[in-house]
Amino acid sequence: MSMIRLLLAEDQSMVREALAALLGLEPDIEVVAQVARGDEVLAAAHAHDIDVALLDIEMPGMTGIEAAAALQRELPAVKVVIVTTFGRPGYLRRAMESGADAFLVKDAPASQLAEAVRKVLAGERVIDPTLAAAALADGASPLTDRERDVLRTAADGSTNAEIAAALHLSQGTVRNYLSTAIQKMAARNRAEAVRIAREKGWL
């Protein structure tokens, strides 16, 4: 039996160790690398000659979705399984666009996770069925890339001037993007627009 070499990326050490222990019980899976940051995924994947990367979405340094896109660019043979606490339909869409092969919520049993790892190596796609239905019902994000950048930068309470400086835009342009994004979210203000976009997984 050939062993499946797996990289585990999860910023919460207790969750990461539990996942590693559970997957390590599978006869055909070996967890060869563990990282706590998204921006450590690519180097670890190169160093350990992995078959599958199991990525959390919310990580410091780089999200699991961004790490999946980086793996797709540099190591296209590596299969990517994304697991998340946040079952947001927008995340699913973005994960698939970034080249992920599977998308599961974290409360799935370890046996289901192990089966997903085997299936993606066999060339299948594995998607949590509840999320798939919600993503279809919700539709695509109405935000453009620039509107998403501006909303994301506004999320910490930055002023228009600070957002403009961070994104190299004029304050008038920032105002326009924010106004359009607020309208698209059917929100009363930027804070509500950020909240709605986050809940849908569009940020």
Stockholm file with secondary structure:
# STOCKHOLM 1.0

chainA/1-203         MSMIRLLLAEDQSMVREALAALLGLEPDIEVVAQVARGDEVLAAAHAHDIDVALLDIEMPGMTGIEAAAALQRELPAVKVVIVTTFGRPGYLRRAMESGADAFLVKDAPASQLAEAVRKVLAGERVIDPTLAAAALADGASPLTDRERDVLRTAADGSTNAEIAAALHLSQGTVRNYLSTAIQKMAARNRAEAVRIAREKGWL
#=GR chainA/1-203 SS CCCEEEEEECSCHHHHHHHHHHHHTSTTEEEEEEESSGGGHHHHHHHHTCSEEEEESSCSSSCHHHHHHHHHHHCTTSEEEEEESCCCHHHHHHHHHTTCSEEEETTSCHHHHHHHHHHHHTTCCEECHHHHHHHHHHCSCCCCHHHHHHHHHHTTTCCHHHHHHHHTCCHHHHHHHHHHHHHHTTCSSHHHHHHHHHHTTCC
#=GC SS_cons         CCCEEEEEECSCHHHHHHHHHHHHTSTTEEEEEEESSGGGHHHHHHHHTCSEEEEESSCSSSCHHHHHHHHHHHCTTSEEEEEESCCCHHHHHHHHHTTCSEEEETTSCHHHHHHHHHHHHTTCCEECHHHHHHHHHHCSCCCCHHHHHHHHHHTTTCCHHHHHHHHTCCHHHHHHHHHHHHHHTTCSSHHHHHHHHHHTTCC
//
